[in-house]
Amino acid sequence: MTRAVPHFTTPTSRREWLLKAAAGFGALPLFDLMARESAAASGEAPPWAIPARADSCIFLFMEGGPSHLDLFDPKPLLNRLAGKPIPPSFKPVITSMGEFHSPILPSRRKWKRHGDSGAWISDWLPNTAEIADDLAIIRSCWADGVNHVNGVGQMNTGSTLIGRPSLGSWVDYGLGTANQNLPAFVVLQDYPQSRVAGGPRNWGTGFMPASYQGTRFDGVDVPVADLRPPAAIAGTRQKAKLALLDRMNRRHMAPREDQTELDARIKSYELAFRMQAEAPEAVDLSLESAETRALYGMDDPVTEPMARNCLLARRLVERGVRFVQIYCGAGSRWDSHQDLEGKHGLRCQASDRPVAALVKDLKRRGLLERTLVVWGGEFGRTPMSEKGDGRDHNASGFTMWMAGGGIKPGAAVGATDEAGLYAVEDRLHVHDIHATILNRLGADHARLIYRNQGRPERPTVNEGRVCEKLLA
């Protein structure tokens, strides 16, 4: 009798079985991506799509931890108890130094209410005070990371641990780009040579394909290095070179489909070629009027780095870039364990005018309604002093603000306790902040899924809620 030939191959060893089983897992994200691209091609909305109030997001990241107690959250108790230990009724907050019991450091700021909303803003931010009625100020943020690397990492990726996609990558993956000739996710730094705490993982893709990572532009006269081909190379010659390079890259990638970095490199060459037509004009700030350049502070060497990035961000979002992240004080320059007055004073002087100008400029151009602007750092600072004239990290309660993009203007959400130590009312974790940002951009964070080795992963790590009090 003839034995039937099986339609499958039986593994000859445990190692071979594991190898073949593992190979199947690599196809799962591929099938997920193919289904998503097929839905996009047919005009079908992905399952996580909801009505969007914003087309783009500009995240102004104050790296190092700005002091909410000296900017947006006045606490008279600090001045009444200056130099004294924090009262026993306040549980010591966990900081980078462990449980911190130093004497209370008063705030030397002058405070006023601003606008019809009556928002408290200190004298360190006079220009921001002018846009008070456009802001929704959140005084009850909290996070898990008490050091810069894990704090910056969580505010960008949702996790204090390495390996998860950044928020901008989730936006790119879930919503795509409105301009095929520019990146969907752009990263800018006011000090391009400084390393952001945690490095490129803050705009990386983690377990997602590398093609969704942020594209770094340098905050200089030519933000994209080597974008223009030499004048001696004609367009047809350039196309022929790129075509040859593409064939070689794809041949190399064929047996290595699990290495998404190869596909990302191929796509980066394709994008760079398209950017040669559009990006030079998009990043050319000389095309702006003298009045606009002055509004942002490009005529002042102190404000020029942040002014350049804020103006560039406006030009990018009006051309369809989905997510722009600006690192202000790159290299943890907001960190003020000592000399709070000097360090924070300089950072405020460098950023206040450009940030306020960005909101004003978006508004007058009719772009603020469809652009979500977010301001904040990885954590705040403690009411207790460090080294006599500084403040330590405080992830238990700090301030952020949002504007435009379907956010309720003039809103004030949440509160910290009398010492500004803990968020106690309407507490918003990092996952809640991310959920709210995604909601305004048109994605339900609970349904935005990427399958990693068969496991459904979400941007808010199966947590988070949208803050309804922030929504217009």
C-alpha positions as CSV (number, residue, x, y, z in Angstrom):
1,M,0.0,0.0,0.0
2,T,1.3,3.5,-0.9
3,R,1.8,5.7,2.1
4,A,0.3,9.2,1.7
5,V,2.8,12.0,1.6
6,P,2.1,14.5,4.4
7,H,1.4,18.1,3.4
8,F,3.6,19.4,6.2
9,T,7.2,18.8,7.2
10,T,7.9,17.2,10.5
11,P,10.7,18.8,12.4
12,T,13.6,16.5,13.0
13,S,14.7,18.1,16.3
14,R,13.6,20.4,19.0
15,R,15.9,23.1,17.7
16,E,14.4,22.9,14.2
17,W,10.9,23.0,15.6
18,L,11.7,26.2,17.6
19,L,13.3,27.8,14.5
20,K,10.4,27.1,12.3
21,A,7.8,28.2,14.9
22,A,9.7,31.5,15.5
23,A,9.8,32.2,11.8
24,G,6.0,32.2,11.8
25,F,5.9,34.9,14.4
26,G,7.8,37.2,12.1
27,A,4.9,37.1,9.6
28,L,2.3,38.4,12.2
29,P,3.3,42.1,12.1
30,L,3.8,41.8,8.3
31,F,0.2,40.6,7.9
32,D,-1.0,43.4,10.3
33,L,0.8,46.0,8.2
34,M,-0.5,44.5,4.9
35,A,-4.0,44.7,6.2
36,R,-3.6,48.3,7.3
37,E,-2.1,49.3,4.0
38,S,-4.9,47.5,2.1
39,A,-7.5,49.3,4.2
40,A,-5.8,52.7,3.5
41,A,-5.7,52.0,-0.2
42,S,-9.4,51.2,-0.3
43,G,-10.3,54.3,1.7
44,E,-11.5,52.2,4.7
45,A,-10.8,53.8,8.1
46,P,-8.7,51.7,10.5
47,P,-10.6,50.3,13.5
48,W,-9.0,52.9,15.9
49,A,-10.1,55.9,13.8
50,I,-12.3,58.5,15.5
51,P,-13.3,62.0,14.5
52,A,-10.1,64.1,14.6
53,R,-10.0,67.6,15.9
54,A,-6.3,68.1,15.0
55,D,-4.3,67.3,11.9
56,S,-0.9,67.7,13.6
57,C,0.8,67.9,17.0
58,I,3.8,70.1,18.1
59,F,5.2,68.8,21.4
60,L,7.4,71.4,23.1
61,F,9.5,69.2,25.4
62,M,11.3,71.1,28.2
63,E,14.0,68.6,28.8
64,G,15.3,68.4,32.4
65,G,12.2,69.2,34.4
66,P,10.8,72.7,34.6
67,S,9.7,73.9,38.0
68,H,5.9,74.1,38.1
69,L,6.3,75.9,41.5
70,D,8.0,78.8,39.8
71,L,6.1,78.9,36.5
72,F,2.4,77.9,36.7
73,D,1.5,76.6,40.2
74,P,2.0,79.2,42.9
75,K,2.2,77.9,46.5
76,P,2.2,80.6,49.2
77,L,3.0,78.0,51.8
78,L,6.6,77.8,50.4
79,N,7.3,81.4,51.3
80,R,5.6,81.1,54.8
81,L,7.7,78.0,55.6
82,A,10.9,79.0,53.8
83,G,14.0,77.3,55.4
84,K,11.9,75.0,57.6
85,P,11.4,71.3,57.2
86,I,8.4,70.2,55.2
87,P,5.5,69.5,57.7
88,P,5.1,65.9,58.9
89,S,1.6,65.9,57.3
90,F,3.3,65.8,53.9
91,K,4.6,62.4,53.0
92,P,8.2,62.8,51.6
93,V,8.2,62.5,47.9
94,I,10.6,60.0,46.2
95,T,13.1,61.9,44.2
96,S,16.4,61.1,42.5
97,M,18.0,61.3,46.0
98,G,15.5,58.9,47.5
99,E,13.2,60.3,50.3
100,F,14.1,64.0,50.4
101,H,13.7,65.9,53.7
102,S,15.7,69.2,53.0
103,P,14.2,72.6,54.1
104,I,11.6,74.3,51.9
105,L,12.9,76.6,49.2
106,P,10.7,79.7,48.7
107,S,9.8,80.9,45.2
108,R,11.2,84.3,44.3
109,R,8.7,84.8,41.5
110,K,6.0,87.5,41.2
111,W,2.6,86.0,40.3
112,K,-0.4,87.5,38.5
113,R,-3.6,86.2,37.1
114,H,-3.8,86.6,33.3
115,G,-6.5,86.8,30.7
116,D,-10.2,86.2,31.1
117,S,-9.4,82.7,32.4
118,G,-7.4,84.1,35.3
119,A,-4.5,81.7,34.8
120,W,-1.7,82.0,37.3
121,I,1.6,82.6,35.4
122,S,4.8,83.9,36.9
123,D,6.9,86.8,35.8
124,W,9.4,84.4,34.2
125,L,6.9,83.9,31.3
126,P,5.6,87.3,30.3
127,N,5.0,86.3,26.7
128,T,3.2,83.1,27.6
129,A,1.0,85.2,29.9
130,E,-0.2,87.0,26.8
131,I,-1.7,83.7,25.4
132,A,-3.2,82.6,28.7
133,D,-6.7,82.3,27.3
134,D,-5.5,80.0,24.5
135,L,-4.0,77.5,27.0
136,A,-5.5,74.6,29.0
137,I,-3.2,74.3,32.0
138,I,-2.9,70.9,33.7
139,R,-1.5,71.2,37.2
140,S,-2.0,67.5,38.2
141,C,0.4,65.5,36.0
142,W,2.4,62.6,37.4
143,A,4.8,60.0,36.1
144,D,6.8,57.0,37.3
145,G,10.3,58.0,36.3
146,V,12.3,60.0,38.9
147,N,15.5,60.2,36.8
148,H,16.0,61.9,33.5
149,V,16.6,58.8,31.3
150,N,13.5,56.9,32.5
151,G,11.4,60.1,32.9
152,V,12.1,61.4,29.4
153,G,11.7,57.9,28.1
154,Q,8.3,57.5,29.7
155,M,7.0,60.9,28.6
156,N,8.0,59.9,25.0
157,T,7.3,56.2,24.9
158,G,4.9,55.5,27.8
159,S,7.4,53.3,29.6
160,T,10.4,53.9,31.8
161,L,12.0,50.8,30.2
162,I,13.7,50.6,26.8
163,G,11.9,48.9,23.9
164,R,8.6,50.6,23.2
165,P,7.7,52.9,20.3
166,S,7.6,56.6,20.8
167,L,4.4,58.6,20.7
168,G,5.3,60.1,17.4
169,S,5.9,56.7,16.0
170,W,2.4,55.6,17.1
171,V,1.0,58.6,15.4
172,D,2.9,57.8,12.2
173,Y,1.8,54.2,12.3
174,G,-1.8,54.9,13.2
175,L,-2.5,58.0,11.1
176,G,0.1,58.2,8.5
177,T,1.3,61.3,6.7
178,A,-0.6,64.0,4.9
179,N,2.5,64.8,2.7
180,Q,4.4,62.0,1.1
181,N,7.3,64.3,0.3
182,L,8.1,65.1,4.0
183,P,8.5,62.8,7.0
184,A,5.4,62.2,9.2
185,F,7.5,62.6,12.4
186,V,10.2,65.2,12.8
187,V,12.5,65.8,15.8
188,L,14.2,69.2,16.5
189,Q,16.7,70.2,19.2
190,D,17.7,73.7,20.2
191,Y,21.2,72.4,20.9
192,P,21.8,69.8,18.1
193,Q,25.1,68.5,19.5
194,S,23.7,67.7,22.9
195,R,22.4,64.3,23.8
196,V,18.8,64.1,24.9
197,A,18.5,61.8,28.0
198,G,18.1,58.3,26.8
199,G,19.1,59.2,23.2
200,P,17.3,58.3,20.0
201,R,15.1,55.7,21.7
202,N,12.9,58.7,22.6
203,W,11.9,59.0,18.9
204,G,12.5,55.4,18.0
205,T,10.1,52.6,17.1
206,G,10.8,49.9,19.6
207,F,9.2,46.7,18.3
208,M,7.6,48.4,15.3
209,P,9.3,48.6,11.9
210,A,12.1,51.2,11.9
211,S,10.4,53.2,9.1
212,Y,8.1,54.8,11.7
213,Q,11.0,56.4,13.7
214,G,11.3,60.2,13.9
215,T,13.5,62.0,11.5
216,R,16.0,64.5,13.1
217,F,16.4,67.9,11.6
218,D,19.3,70.0,12.9
219,G,18.3,73.4,14.1
220,V,20.7,75.2,11.9
221,D,20.6,77.1,8.5
222,V,20.5,73.7,6.6
223,P,18.4,71.5,8.9
224,V,18.7,68.4,6.6
225,A,22.3,67.6,5.9
226,D,23.3,66.5,2.3
227,L,19.8,66.9,1.0
228,R,20.7,68.9,-2.1
229,P,22.7,66.9,-4.7
230,P,25.8,68.5,-6.1
231,A,25.1,70.8,-9.0
232,A,27.2,68.7,-11.3
233,I,24.8,65.7,-10.9
234,A,21.8,66.1,-13.2
235,G,18.4,64.8,-12.3
236,T,18.5,61.8,-14.6
237,R,21.9,60.7,-13.3
238,Q,20.6,61.1,-9.7
239,K,17.6,58.9,-10.5
240,A,19.7,56.2,-12.2
241,K,22.0,56.1,-9.1
242,L,19.1,55.8,-6.7
243,A,17.5,53.1,-8.9
244,L,20.7,51.0,-8.9
245,L,21.1,51.5,-5.1
246,D,17.4,50.4,-4.6
247,R,18.0,47.2,-6.6
248,M,21.1,46.4,-4.6
249,N,19.4,47.1,-1.3
250,R,16.3,45.0,-2.1
251,R,18.5,42.1,-3.2
252,H,20.3,42.3,0.1
253,M,17.0,42.5,2.0
254,A,15.3,39.6,0.3
255,P,16.8,36.9,2.7
256,R,16.6,39.2,5.7
257,E,13.0,40.4,5.8
258,D,12.9,40.3,9.6
259,Q,15.4,43.1,9.8
260,T,13.2,46.1,9.4
261,E,16.1,48.5,9.5
262,L,16.9,47.5,5.9
263,D,13.4,48.4,4.8
264,A,13.6,51.7,6.7
265,R,16.9,52.5,5.0
266,I,15.4,51.9,1.6
267,K,12.4,54.0,2.4
268,S,14.6,56.8,3.8
269,Y,16.4,57.0,0.4
270,E,13.1,57.2,-1.4
271,L,11.8,59.9,1.0
272,A,15.1,61.8,0.7
273,F,14.7,61.9,-3.1
274,R,11.1,63.2,-2.8
275,M,12.3,65.7,-0.2
276,Q,14.8,67.2,-2.6
277,A,11.9,68.8,-4.4
278,E,9.9,70.0,-1.4
279,A,12.0,70.1,1.8
280,P,14.4,72.9,0.7
281,E,11.5,75.3,0.4
282,A,9.8,74.0,3.6
283,V,12.9,74.6,5.8
284,D,13.9,77.9,4.2
285,L,13.2,80.4,6.9
286,S,14.5,83.3,4.8
287,L,11.1,83.2,3.0
288,E,9.4,84.4,6.2
289,S,8.7,88.1,6.6
290,A,10.9,90.3,8.8
291,E,7.9,90.8,11.1
292,T,7.4,87.1,11.6
293,R,11.0,86.4,12.2
294,A,11.0,89.2,14.8
295,L,7.9,87.9,16.4
296,Y,9.6,84.6,17.1
297,G,12.8,86.2,18.3
298,M,15.2,85.3,15.5
299,D,16.9,88.7,15.9
300,D,18.1,87.8,19.5
301,P,20.9,85.3,20.0
302,V,19.4,84.1,23.2
303,T,16.0,83.2,21.7
304,E,17.2,82.4,18.2
305,P,17.7,78.6,18.6
306,M,14.2,78.0,19.9
307,A,12.8,80.6,17.6
308,R,14.2,78.8,14.6
309,N,12.7,75.5,15.7
310,C,9.3,76.9,16.5
311,L,9.1,78.7,13.2
312,L,10.3,75.6,11.4
313,A,7.6,73.6,13.2
314,R,4.9,75.9,12.0
315,R,6.2,75.6,8.4
316,L,6.2,71.8,8.7
317,V,2.7,71.3,10.1
318,E,1.2,73.6,7.5
319,R,2.8,71.3,4.9
320,G,1.2,68.2,6.4
321,V,3.8,66.9,8.8
322,R,1.9,65.0,11.4
323,F,4.1,65.2,14.6
324,V,6.9,67.6,15.4
325,Q,8.8,67.3,18.7
326,I,11.0,70.1,19.8
327,Y,13.5,69.5,22.6
328,C,14.0,72.8,24.4
329,G,17.1,72.8,26.7
330,A,18.4,69.6,25.0
331,G,20.9,67.9,27.3
332,S,18.7,68.4,30.4
333,R,19.3,72.1,30.6
334,W,16.1,72.6,32.6
335,D,17.6,70.5,35.4
336,S,18.3,72.8,38.3
337,H,19.6,71.0,41.4
338,Q,21.6,74.2,42.0
339,D,21.2,77.8,41.0
340,L,17.5,77.5,40.1
341,E,17.3,81.3,39.5
342,G,20.1,81.3,37.0
343,K,19.4,78.1,35.1
344,H,15.6,78.5,34.9
345,G,15.9,82.2,34.3
346,L,18.0,81.5,31.2
347,R,15.8,78.7,29.9
348,C,12.7,80.9,30.3
349,Q,14.4,83.8,28.5
350,A,15.4,81.5,25.7
351,S,12.0,79.8,25.2
352,D,9.2,82.1,26.4
353,R,9.0,84.4,23.4
354,P,9.3,81.7,20.7
355,V,6.8,79.5,22.3
356,A,4.2,82.3,22.7
357,A,4.9,83.4,19.1
358,L,4.2,79.9,17.8
359,V,0.7,79.9,19.4
360,K,0.1,83.4,18.2
361,D,1.3,82.7,14.7
362,L,-0.7,79.5,14.3
363,K,-3.8,81.3,15.5
364,R,-3.5,84.2,13.2
365,R,-3.0,81.9,10.2
366,G,-6.0,79.8,11.1
367,L,-3.8,76.8,11.9
368,L,-4.2,76.6,15.7
369,E,-7.7,75.1,15.4
370,R,-6.2,72.0,13.6
371,T,-2.8,72.0,15.4
372,L,-2.4,70.6,18.9
373,V,0.4,72.3,20.9
374,V,1.7,70.5,24.0
375,W,4.2,72.0,26.5
376,G,5.9,70.2,29.3
377,G,8.9,68.2,30.6
378,E,9.5,64.7,32.1
379,F,8.6,65.9,35.6
380,G,8.6,69.0,37.9
381,R,10.6,70.1,40.9
382,T,10.4,69.6,44.6
383,P,9.3,72.3,47.1
384,M,12.3,71.3,49.2
385,S,15.7,72.8,48.4
386,E,18.7,71.0,47.1
387,K,22.2,72.4,47.6
388,G,20.6,75.5,49.1
389,D,19.3,77.2,46.0
390,G,18.0,74.4,43.7
391,R,15.2,71.9,43.5
392,D,15.3,68.2,42.9
393,H,13.1,66.1,40.6
394,N,9.4,65.6,41.4
395,A,7.4,63.2,39.3
396,S,4.5,63.1,41.8
397,G,3.0,66.4,40.7
398,F,3.8,68.8,37.9
399,T,2.3,71.1,35.2
400,M,1.9,70.8,31.5
401,W,-0.3,72.7,29.1
402,M,-2.1,72.2,25.8
403,A,-3.5,74.6,23.2
404,G,-5.4,74.4,19.9
405,G,-6.4,71.2,18.2
406,G,-9.8,70.7,20.0
407,I,-8.5,71.6,23.4
408,K,-10.7,73.8,25.6
409,P,-9.1,77.2,25.7
410,G,-8.7,78.8,29.1
411,A,-9.3,75.6,31.0
412,A,-7.6,74.8,34.3
413,V,-7.5,71.1,35.2
414,G,-6.3,69.5,38.4
415,A,-4.3,70.7,41.4
416,T,-1.4,69.7,43.6
417,D,-1.4,69.9,47.4
418,E,-0.5,73.0,49.4
419,A,3.3,72.4,48.9
420,G,3.1,71.4,45.3
421,L,4.4,68.0,46.2
422,Y,1.7,65.6,45.0
423,A,-1.1,65.8,42.3
424,V,-4.3,65.4,44.4
425,E,-7.2,66.5,42.1
426,D,-8.0,65.2,38.6
427,R,-4.6,63.4,38.5
428,L,-3.3,62.8,34.9
429,H,-0.7,60.1,34.4
430,V,1.6,60.1,31.3
431,H,-0.8,57.5,29.8
432,D,-3.7,59.8,30.3
433,I,-1.8,62.6,28.6
434,H,-0.9,60.3,25.6
435,A,-4.5,59.1,25.4
436,T,-5.8,62.7,25.2
437,I,-3.3,63.7,22.5
438,L,-4.2,60.6,20.4
439,N,-7.9,61.4,20.8
440,R,-7.5,64.9,19.5
441,L,-5.5,63.5,16.5
442,G,-8.2,61.0,15.7
443,A,-7.0,57.7,17.2
444,D,-8.7,55.7,20.0
445,H,-5.7,54.7,22.2
446,A,-7.4,51.6,23.4
447,R,-8.0,50.3,19.9
448,L,-4.8,51.5,18.3
449,I,-3.0,48.2,18.2
450,Y,0.3,46.8,16.8
451,R,0.8,43.1,17.1
452,N,4.2,42.2,18.3
453,Q,4.8,38.5,18.1
454,G,1.1,37.9,18.4
455,R,0.6,40.1,21.4
456,P,-1.6,43.2,20.9
457,E,0.4,46.3,22.0
458,R,-1.1,49.7,22.6
459,P,0.5,53.1,23.0
460,T,-0.8,53.5,26.5
461,V,0.3,50.0,27.7
462,N,-3.4,49.0,28.3
463,E,-3.9,51.9,30.6
464,G,-4.8,55.6,30.3
465,R,-8.0,57.6,29.9
466,V,-8.9,60.6,27.8
467,C,-9.3,63.7,30.0
468,E,-12.8,65.0,29.1
469,K,-12.2,68.3,31.0
470,L,-9.6,69.2,28.4
471,L,-11.8,68.7,25.3
472,A,-13.5,71.5,23.6
